[in-house]
């Protein structure tokens, strides 16, 4: 794990810099105090030779060693010397160096994990169904399985066949159609009985067995709070039951009968 963290050092560098006070705790070569960036990265190994400054030197050490203005051959070296002259002229001997952290609005002396995460993440469109999965009083296990179902990552047979050729993809419950997420929730004649029992009276005219239609319903923040809570919990309860069916079905395709009896569903007449 530590090796993976160490690989992110270059990314971490871009989020930190030093605001120089007296320069006592700021490395001249390895801290980002200059507007030009980290000097060891900018000048390489020859930098210490070209400038005549030791690797272990602090900004304070370098400023104190400045006796007269020095001219270098390289433009970059002269730019660094100018910055040192400005810091020396400010004479901030009693002011400590300050760690500065990157925010979207610039560098600030306060670190924010939330802001850092926001800057590291690639911008994506906001998920419309997020609050229908993660909400207060939600059962974590049910919420996790609902999230997996939303992403269509359940181990339904239409997905299993992609890594295990020759398996039976027929729905373990109804034996009438291929087992997919949308079929299991709730096109299947068995699973639809549970959904019907839990939500028909609640939804009335809005009642549907279509997966996409159900996602729209549970994402509707305009619905009454108690009704929305019950609907969301009913959905995740059904998904949890369905996931149990999938797991048992993968282990033993003949186990569906006992599962149907356990959840109290029967073959439609």
C-alpha positions in Angstrom: 0.0 0.0 0.0 2.8 2.4 0.9 4.4 1.9 -2.5 1.2 3.0 -4.2 1.0 6.0 -1.9 4.6 6.9 -2.8 3.7 6.9 -6.5 1.4 9.8 -5.8 4.2 12.1 -4.6 4.2 14.1 -7.8 0.4 14.7 -7.5 0.8 15.7 -3.8 3.5 18.2 -4.7 1.1 20.2 -6.8 -1.2 20.7 -3.8 1.4 22.1 -1.4 3.7 25.1 -1.3 5.4 27.3 1.3 4.8 30.9 2.0 8.2 32.1 3.1 8.6 34.0 6.3 12.1 33.7 7.8 12.8 30.7 5.6 14.1 28.6 8.5 11.8 25.6 7.9 11.7 25.8 4.1 14.0 23.6 2.0 15.6 25.7 -0.8 15.7 22.8 -3.2 12.8 20.5 -2.3 10.0 22.7 -1.1 7.8 24.7 -3.5 8.5 28.3 -2.3 9.3 29.9 -5.6 6.8 30.9 -8.3 8.9 28.8 -10.7 8.1 25.6 -8.8 10.3 23.0 -6.9 13.8 24.0 -7.8 15.3 20.5 -7.7 12.8 19.5 -10.4 13.4 22.6 -12.4 17.2 22.6 -12.4 18.0 18.9 -11.9 21.2 17.6 -10.3 23.4 20.4 -11.9 21.4 23.1 -10.0 23.5 22.8 -6.9 26.7 23.3 -8.9 25.4 26.1 -11.1 24.1 28.1 -8.1 26.7 26.9 -5.6 24.1 26.0 -3.0 24.1 22.8 -1.0 21.3 20.3 -1.2 20.5 20.6 2.5 20.3 24.4 2.5 17.2 26.2 3.7 15.9 29.4 2.2 17.1 31.2 5.3 20.7 29.8 4.8 20.7 31.1 1.2 19.4 34.5 2.1 22.0 35.0 4.8 24.8 34.0 2.4 23.8 36.7 -0.1 26.5 39.3 0.3 26.1 41.0 -3.1 24.0 40.7 -6.2 25.2 37.9 -8.4 24.7 37.5 -12.1 24.2 34.0 -13.6 24.5 32.9 -17.2 21.0 31.3 -17.3 17.8 33.3 -17.3 16.1 30.9 -14.8 19.0 31.2 -12.3 18.7 35.0 -12.5 14.9 34.8 -11.9 15.6 32.7 -8.7 18.1 35.3 -7.5 15.6 38.1 -8.0 13.0 36.2 -5.8 15.6 35.8 -3.1 16.4 39.5 -3.2 12.7 40.3 -2.7 12.5 37.9 0.3 15.6 39.4 1.8 14.3 42.9 1.4 11.1 42.1 3.3 13.2 41.1 6.4 10.6 38.8 7.9 12.9 37.4 10.6 10.2 36.9 13.2 7.6 35.4 10.8 7.4 31.7 10.6 7.0 29.9 7.2 3.4 28.8 6.5 2.3 25.7 4.7 -0.1 26.6 1.9 -2.7 24.1 0.4 -4.3 24.2 -3.0 -7.9 25.2 -3.3 -10.0 25.8 -6.4 -9.6 29.5 -5.7 -5.8 29.4 -5.1 -3.5 28.4 -2.2 -4.7 28.9 1.4 -3.1 28.2 4.8 -5.9 25.7 5.6 -6.1 22.1 4.3 -9.5 20.8 3.1 -9.9 17.1 2.3 -13.2 17.9 0.6 -11.6 20.5 -1.6 -8.6 18.3 -2.5 -11.0 15.4 -3.4 -13.0 17.7 -5.6 -9.8 18.9 -7.5 -8.5 15.3 -7.9 -11.8 13.9 -9.3 -12.6 14.2 -12.9 -15.8 16.3 -13.4 -18.8 14.1 -14.2 -22.5 14.6 -14.6 -24.4 14.5 -11.2 -26.1 11.2 -10.7 -29.9 11.6 -10.7 -30.7 8.6 -8.5 -28.0 9.1 -5.8 -30.4 10.1 -3.0 -32.7 7.2 -3.8 -29.9 4.8 -2.7 -28.0 6.7 0.0 -30.4 8.4 2.4 -30.8 8.7 6.2 -32.1 5.6 8.1 -31.1 3.4 5.1 -29.9 -0.1 5.9 -26.2 -0.2 4.7 -26.4 -3.7 3.3 -29.6 -3.0 1.4 -28.2 0.3 0.1 -25.0 -1.3 -1.2 -27.0 -4.0 -3.1 -29.3 -1.3 -4.5 -26.2 0.6 -5.7 -24.8 -2.5 -7.4 -28.2 -3.1 -9.1 -28.4 0.6 -10.2 -25.0 0.1 -11.8 -26.2 -3.2 -13.4 -23.4 -5.1 -11.7 -25.4 -7.9 -10.1 -24.4 -11.4 -11.1 -27.4 -12.1 -13.3 -27.0 -14.8 -15.8 -26.7 -12.5 -18.8 -23.5 -11.2 -17.2 -22.2 -14.6 -15.9 -22.3 -16.0 -19.4 -19.7 -13.5 -20.6 -17.1 -15.1 -18.3 -18.5 -18.6 -18.1 -19.6 -19.9 -21.5 -22.4 -22.5 -21.8 -24.3 -21.7 -18.6 -28.0 -21.7 -18.5 -29.1 -18.0 -18.7 -32.8 -18.7 -18.1 -34.4 -16.9 -15.2 -34.1 -19.1 -12.1 -37.6 -18.1 -11.0 -40.0 -18.2 -13.9 -37.9 -20.3 -16.4 -39.5 -18.2 -19.2 -36.9 -15.6 -20.2 -33.2 -14.8 -19.9 -32.2 -13.6 -16.5 -31.3 -9.9 -16.6 -31.6 -7.1 -14.1 -34.6 -5.6 -15.8 -36.3 -9.0 -16.1 -35.7 -9.8 -12.4 -36.9 -6.4 -11.3 -39.8 -6.7 -12.2 -40.7 -8.3 -15.5 -40.5 -11.7 -14.0 -43.9 -13.2 -13.1 -42.7 -14.2 -9.7 -40.7 -11.2 -8.5 -43.5 -8.9 -9.8 -45.8 -10.4 -7.1 -43.6 -9.0 -4.3 -43.4 -5.6 -5.9 -47.2 -5.6 -6.5 -47.9 -6.6 -2.9 -45.7 -3.8 -1.5 -46.3 -0.9 -3.8 -49.5 -1.1 -5.9 -51.7 0.5 -3.2 -49.0 3.1 -2.6 -48.4 4.1 -6.2 -51.9 3.5 -7.6 -52.0 5.1 -11.1 -48.2 5.5 -11.1 -47.7 1.8 -10.5 -45.2 0.2 -13.0 -43.0 -2.9 -13.4 -40.5 -1.1 -15.7 -37.1 -0.7 -14.1 -36.4 2.7 -15.6 -39.8 4.0 -14.6 -39.3 2.8 -11.0 -35.9 4.6 -10.9 -37.7 7.8 -11.9 -40.3 7.3 -9.2 -37.8 6.7 -6.3 -35.7 9.7 -7.5 -38.7 12.1 -7.4 -38.0 14.5 -4.5 -41.4 16.1 -4.9 -43.2 13.0 -3.5 -44.4 13.1 0.1 -41.5 12.1 2.4 -43.2 9.1 4.1 -44.4 7.8 0.8 -41.0 8.2 -0.8 -39.2 6.6 2.1 -41.6 3.5 1.9 -41.2 3.3 -1.8 -37.4 3.4 -1.7 -37.2 0.9 1.1 -39.6 -1.4 -0.8 -37.4 -1.3 -3.8 -34.2 -2.1 -1.9 -35.9 -4.9 0.0 -37.0 -6.5 -3.3 -33.4 -6.1 -4.7 -32.0 -7.7 -1.6 -34.3 -10.7 -2.0 -33.5 -10.8 -5.7 -29.8 -10.9 -5.0 -30.3 -13.8 -2.7 -32.1 -15.6 -5.4 -29.3 -14.9 -7.8 -26.6 -16.2 -5.4 -28.5 -19.3 -4.6 -29.3 -19.9 -8.3 -25.6 -19.7 -9.2 -24.8 -22.3 -6.6 -27.7 -24.6 -7.4 -30.2 -23.9 -10.2 -32.6 -26.2 -8.4 -32.7 -24.1 -5.3 -35.3 -21.7 -6.7 -38.3 -23.6 -5.3 -37.3 -23.3 -1.7 -36.5 -19.6 -2.2 -39.9 -18.9 -3.7 -41.5 -20.6 -0.8 -39.4 -18.5 1.7 -40.5 -15.2 0.2 -44.1 -16.4 -0.2 -44.6 -16.2 -3.9 -46.4 -18.7 -6.1 -46.7 -19.5 -9.8 -49.1 -17.1 -11.4 -52.4 -18.6 -12.5 
